[in-house]
Protein backbone atom coordinates (compact mmCIF):
# COMPACT_ATOMS: atom_id res chain seq x y z
CA UNK A 1 0.00 0.00 0.00
CA UNK A 2 1.55 3.37 -0.97
CA UNK A 3 2.56 5.75 1.80
CA UNK A 4 0.15 8.60 2.46
CA UNK A 5 1.14 11.81 0.69
CA UNK A 6 1.81 14.79 2.96
CA UNK A 7 -0.13 17.97 2.43
CA UNK A 8 -3.52 17.17 0.93
CA UNK A 9 -5.36 20.21 -0.43
CA UNK A 10 -7.69 21.00 1.17
CA UNK A 11 -6.37 19.42 4.38
CA UNK A 12 -8.12 16.38 5.80
CA UNK A 13 -6.20 16.51 9.07
CA UNK A 14 -5.07 19.64 10.94
CA UNK A 15 -2.68 19.53 13.90
CA UNK A 16 -2.96 22.39 16.40
CA UNK A 17 -0.08 23.09 18.80
CA UNK A 18 -1.44 25.01 21.78
CA UNK A 19 0.06 26.35 25.01
CA UNK A 20 -3.37 27.32 26.41
CA UNK A 21 -2.38 31.01 26.49
CA UNK A 22 -4.64 33.88 25.48
CA UNK A 23 -2.68 34.19 22.22
CA UNK A 24 -3.05 30.44 21.76
CA UNK A 25 -6.83 30.86 21.86
CA UNK A 26 -6.61 32.70 18.54
CA UNK A 27 -4.89 29.71 16.95
CA UNK A 28 -7.47 27.39 18.50
CA UNK A 29 -10.34 29.43 17.07
CA UNK A 30 -8.72 29.56 13.62
CA UNK A 31 -7.90 25.85 13.58
CA UNK A 32 -11.48 25.08 14.57
CA UNK A 33 -12.86 27.36 11.84
CA UNK A 34 -10.66 25.74 9.20
CA UNK A 35 -11.51 22.22 10.38
CA UNK A 36 -15.20 22.98 9.94
CA UNK A 37 -14.65 24.73 6.60
CA UNK A 38 -12.74 21.77 5.17
CA UNK A 39 -14.55 19.04 7.19
CA UNK A 40 -11.14 18.00 8.52
CA UNK A 41 -10.05 16.16 11.64
CA UNK A 42 -8.48 18.41 14.28
CA UNK A 43 -5.68 17.05 16.48
CA UNK A 44 -4.86 19.38 19.40
CA UNK A 45 -1.42 18.89 20.96
CA UNK A 46 -0.20 20.32 24.27
CA UNK A 47 3.18 19.76 25.92
CA UNK A 48 3.42 19.53 29.69
CA UNK A 49 6.84 21.13 30.12
CA UNK A 50 6.80 20.85 33.93
CA UNK A 51 5.85 18.07 36.32
CA UNK A 52 2.21 17.26 36.82
CA UNK A 53 0.06 18.38 39.71
CA UNK A 54 0.28 15.07 41.62
CA UNK A 55 2.81 16.08 44.29
CA UNK A 56 3.85 13.92 47.29
CA UNK A 57 1.92 16.03 49.80
CA UNK A 58 -1.33 15.17 48.04
CA UNK A 59 -0.87 11.41 47.98
CA UNK A 60 -3.10 9.44 50.29
CA UNK A 61 -5.86 12.06 50.24
CA UNK A 62 -9.40 11.24 49.12
CA UNK A 63 -9.82 11.56 45.34
CA UNK A 64 -12.08 14.57 45.68
CA UNK A 65 -9.35 16.46 47.58
CA UNK A 66 -6.52 15.69 45.18
CA UNK A 67 -5.58 18.02 42.31
CA UNK A 68 -6.89 16.78 38.97
CA UNK A 69 -4.57 14.93 36.64
CA UNK A 70 -2.73 17.58 34.60
CA UNK A 71 -3.28 15.87 31.23
CA UNK A 72 -6.98 15.37 31.92
CA UNK A 73 -7.32 18.99 33.03
CA UNK A 74 -5.65 20.25 29.86
CA UNK A 75 -7.83 18.08 27.63
CA UNK A 76 -10.97 19.26 29.38
CA UNK A 77 -9.95 22.89 28.95
CA UNK A 78 -9.27 22.42 25.23
CA UNK A 79 -12.62 20.74 24.67
CA UNK A 80 -14.43 23.44 26.65
CA UNK A 81 -12.67 26.23 24.75
CA UNK A 82 -13.94 24.94 21.40
CA UNK A 83 -17.21 26.65 20.63
CA UNK A 84 -19.85 24.44 19.06
CA UNK A 85 -19.66 20.90 17.78
CA UNK A 86 -16.47 19.46 16.30
CA UNK A 87 -17.05 15.72 15.80
CA UNK A 88 -13.55 14.88 14.53
CA UNK A 89 -11.47 16.08 17.47
CA UNK A 90 -8.49 14.35 19.06
CA UNK A 91 -6.48 15.73 22.00
CA UNK A 92 -2.87 14.75 22.75
CA UNK A 93 -1.24 15.85 26.02
CA UNK A 94 2.29 14.63 26.70
CA UNK A 95 5.16 15.57 28.98
CA UNK A 96 8.31 17.03 27.47
CA UNK A 97 9.67 20.10 25.66
CA UNK A 98 7.12 21.59 23.30
CA UNK A 99 9.22 21.29 20.12
CA UNK A 100 9.84 17.58 20.69
CA UNK A 101 6.25 16.78 21.68
CA UNK A 102 4.80 18.64 18.69
CA UNK A 103 7.27 17.26 16.13
CA UNK A 104 6.74 13.70 17.36
CA UNK A 105 2.98 14.21 17.07
CA UNK A 106 3.47 15.50 13.51
CA UNK A 107 5.43 12.37 12.61
CA UNK A 108 2.79 10.05 14.12
CA UNK A 109 -0.35 11.84 12.98
CA UNK A 110 0.90 12.97 9.55
CA UNK A 111 -1.31 16.08 9.34
CA UNK A 112 -1.79 18.08 6.18
CA UNK A 113 -1.40 21.38 8.04
CA UNK A 114 0.09 22.47 11.38
CA UNK A 115 -1.45 25.49 13.15
CA UNK A 116 -0.03 27.41 16.10
CA UNK A 117 -0.10 30.88 17.61
CA UNK A 118 2.56 33.55 17.86
CA UNK A 119 2.26 36.74 19.87
CA UNK A 120 3.80 39.93 18.47
CA UNK A 121 5.89 40.39 21.61
CA UNK A 122 7.56 36.99 21.29
CA UNK A 123 10.27 36.28 18.75
CA UNK A 124 10.53 33.03 16.89
CA UNK A 125 13.38 31.88 19.09
CA UNK A 126 11.65 32.64 22.38
CA UNK A 127 10.26 30.22 24.92
CA UNK A 128 7.28 27.88 24.62
CA UNK A 129 5.66 28.04 21.21
CA UNK A 130 8.33 30.48 20.05
CA UNK A 131 10.89 27.67 20.02
CA UNK A 132 8.32 25.37 18.51
CA UNK A 133 7.71 27.70 15.55
CA UNK A 134 11.43 27.77 14.78
CA UNK A 135 11.73 23.98 14.97
CA UNK A 136 8.64 23.41 12.84
CA UNK A 137 9.92 25.70 10.11
CA UNK A 138 13.18 23.80 10.04
CA UNK A 139 11.95 20.23 10.44
CA UNK A 140 8.23 19.87 9.76
CA UNK A 141 7.46 17.94 6.54
CA UNK A 142 4.15 19.74 6.17
CA UNK A 143 2.92 23.33 5.89
CA UNK A 144 2.66 25.61 8.94
CA UNK A 145 0.08 28.30 9.68
CA UNK A 146 1.11 30.90 12.27
CA UNK A 147 -1.93 32.67 13.73
CA UNK A 148 -1.52 36.19 15.09
CA UNK A 149 -4.97 37.72 14.77
CA UNK A 150 -8.31 36.81 16.27
CA UNK A 151 -10.37 35.12 13.51
CA UNK A 152 -13.20 37.15 12.04
CA UNK A 153 -14.61 34.69 9.54
CA UNK A 154 -12.79 32.80 6.77
CA UNK A 155 -9.68 34.28 5.17
CA UNK A 156 -10.81 36.75 2.52
CA UNK A 157 -7.68 38.66 1.37
CA UNK A 158 -4.41 36.86 0.62
CA UNK A 159 -0.97 38.31 -0.03
CA UNK A 160 1.34 35.77 -1.67
CA UNK A 161 5.09 36.44 -1.73
CA UNK A 162 6.96 35.37 -4.86
CA UNK A 163 10.67 35.11 -5.66
CA UNK A 164 9.93 33.25 -8.93
CA UNK A 165 11.14 29.90 -7.59
CA UNK A 166 9.26 26.60 -7.84
CA UNK A 167 8.65 26.85 -4.08
CA UNK A 168 6.89 30.20 -4.31
CA UNK A 169 4.84 29.00 -7.30
CA UNK A 170 3.72 26.05 -5.18
CA UNK A 171 2.72 28.53 -2.46
CA UNK A 172 0.57 30.46 -4.93
CA UNK A 173 -1.09 27.32 -6.28
CA UNK A 174 -1.90 25.99 -2.80
CA UNK A 175 -3.24 29.35 -1.60
CA UNK A 176 -5.55 29.61 -4.61
CA UNK A 177 -6.93 26.11 -4.01
CA UNK A 178 -7.34 26.53 -0.25
CA UNK A 179 -9.18 29.85 -0.46
CA UNK A 180 -10.82 29.98 -3.91
CA UNK A 181 -13.02 33.02 -3.21
CA UNK A 182 -10.46 35.27 -1.48
CA UNK A 183 -8.92 38.41 -2.96
CA UNK A 184 -5.47 37.33 -4.19
CA UNK A 185 -2.47 39.65 -4.49
CA UNK A 186 0.90 38.37 -5.71
CA UNK A 187 3.89 40.45 -4.68
CA UNK A 188 7.48 40.32 -5.84
CA UNK A 189 9.64 42.72 -3.84
CA UNK A 190 13.17 43.33 -5.02
CA UNK A 191 15.96 45.71 -4.09
CA UNK A 192 17.26 47.42 -7.20
CA UNK A 193 21.05 47.68 -7.31
CA UNK A 194 22.30 51.29 -7.22
CA UNK A 195 18.71 52.40 -6.80
CA UNK A 196 19.53 56.04 -6.01
CA UNK A 197 21.51 56.35 -9.23
CA UNK A 198 19.37 54.52 -11.80
CA UNK A 199 15.80 54.80 -10.46
CA UNK A 200 14.69 57.57 -12.85
CA UNK A 201 16.84 56.50 -15.79
CA UNK A 202 16.05 54.34 -18.81
CA UNK A 203 18.09 51.58 -17.18
CA UNK A 204 15.84 51.72 -14.14
CA UNK A 205 12.72 51.53 -16.29
CA UNK A 206 14.17 48.60 -18.23
CA UNK A 207 14.93 46.83 -14.94
CA UNK A 208 11.33 47.27 -13.81
CA UNK A 209 9.96 45.97 -17.12
CA UNK A 210 12.24 42.93 -16.84
CA UNK A 211 10.74 42.19 -13.44
CA UNK A 212 7.21 42.53 -14.80
CA UNK A 213 8.00 40.19 -17.69
CA UNK A 214 9.41 37.62 -15.28
CA UNK A 215 6.23 37.88 -13.20
CA UNK A 216 4.10 37.18 -16.28
CA UNK A 217 6.19 34.11 -17.11
CA UNK A 218 5.94 32.95 -13.50
CA UNK A 219 2.15 33.14 -13.58
CA UNK A 220 1.98 31.44 -16.97
CA UNK A 221 3.75 28.38 -15.51
CA UNK A 222 1.49 28.18 -12.47
CA UNK A 223 -1.22 25.51 -12.30
CA UNK A 224 -4.20 27.82 -11.85
CA UNK A 225 -7.78 27.89 -13.05
CA UNK A 226 -8.48 30.61 -15.63
CA UNK A 227 -10.90 32.41 -13.33
CA UNK A 228 -8.19 32.47 -10.66
CA UNK A 229 -5.66 34.03 -13.04
CA UNK A 230 -8.14 36.78 -13.92
CA UNK A 231 -8.55 37.88 -10.32
CA UNK A 232 -4.87 37.92 -9.30
CA UNK A 233 -3.44 41.39 -8.71
CA UNK A 234 0.30 41.39 -9.45
CA UNK A 235 2.51 43.82 -7.53
CA UNK A 236 6.17 44.54 -8.37
CA UNK A 237 7.72 46.51 -5.54
CA UNK A 238 11.19 47.97 -5.04
CA UNK A 239 12.34 47.46 -1.47
CA UNK A 240 12.96 44.85 1.24
CA UNK A 241 10.29 42.11 1.04
CA UNK A 242 9.49 42.17 4.77
CA UNK A 243 8.89 45.95 4.61
CA UNK A 244 6.81 45.99 1.44
CA UNK A 245 4.68 43.00 2.47
CA UNK A 246 4.12 44.41 5.95
CA UNK A 247 3.07 47.76 4.48
CA UNK A 248 0.61 46.07 2.12
CA UNK A 249 -0.97 44.06 4.93
CA UNK A 250 -1.43 47.16 7.08
CA UNK A 251 -2.68 49.44 4.30
CA UNK A 252 -4.81 47.00 2.26
CA UNK A 253 -6.13 44.77 5.05
CA UNK A 254 -4.83 41.37 3.92
CA UNK A 255 -5.59 38.81 6.61
CA UNK A 256 -3.22 36.05 5.42
CA UNK A 257 0.31 36.21 4.00
CA UNK A 258 1.46 33.11 2.10
CA UNK A 259 5.07 32.08 1.53
CA UNK A 260 6.11 28.98 -0.38
CA UNK A 261 9.45 27.63 0.84
CA UNK A 262 11.71 24.61 0.97
CA UNK A 263 14.28 24.25 3.73
CA UNK A 264 17.23 24.50 1.34
CA UNK A 265 15.94 27.54 -0.56
CA UNK A 266 17.29 31.05 -0.13
CA UNK A 267 13.79 32.38 0.56
CA UNK A 268 13.37 29.96 3.45
CA UNK A 269 16.62 30.83 5.21
CA UNK A 270 16.77 34.55 4.53
CA UNK A 271 13.11 35.43 5.03
CA UNK A 272 11.85 32.83 7.49
CA UNK A 273 14.53 31.41 9.79
CA UNK A 274 17.61 33.44 8.91
CA UNK A 275 19.12 36.29 10.86
CA UNK A 276 17.70 39.77 10.64
CA UNK A 277 14.09 40.83 9.85
CA UNK A 278 11.87 37.95 8.87
CA UNK A 279 8.56 38.07 7.05
CA UNK A 280 6.92 35.76 9.56
CA UNK A 281 7.67 38.24 12.34
CA UNK A 282 7.35 41.44 10.31
CA UNK A 283 3.89 41.14 8.77
CA UNK A 284 0.96 41.73 11.16
CA UNK A 285 -1.31 39.19 9.43
CA UNK A 286 -1.42 35.43 9.92
CA UNK A 287 1.29 33.67 7.89
CA UNK A 288 1.01 30.40 5.99
CA UNK A 289 4.34 28.80 5.09
CA UNK A 290 3.59 26.27 2.35
CA UNK A 291 6.07 23.42 2.41
CA UNK A 292 7.13 22.66 -1.13
CA UNK A 293 7.19 19.07 -2.28
CA UNK A 294 10.48 17.38 -1.49
CA UNK A 295 12.57 16.31 -4.46
CA UNK A 296 13.02 12.58 -4.86
CA UNK A 297 16.36 11.00 -4.02
Buried (B, 14 or more C-beta within 10 A) or exposed (E): EEEEEBBBBBBBBBBBBBBEBEBBBBBBBBBBBBBBBBEBBBBBBBBBEEEBBEEEEEEEEEEEEBEEBBBEBBBEEBEEBBEEEBEBBEBBBBEEBBBEBBBBBBEEBBBBBBBBBBBEEBBBEBEBBBBBBBBBBBEBBBBBBBBBBEBEEBBBBBBBBBBBBBBBBBBBBBBBBBBEEBBBBBBBBBEBEEEEEBBEEEEBEEBBEEBEEBBEEBBEEBEBEEEBEEBBEBBBBBBBBBBBBBBBBEEEEBBBBBBBBBBEBEBBBBBBBEEEBBBBBBBBBBBBBBBBEEEEE
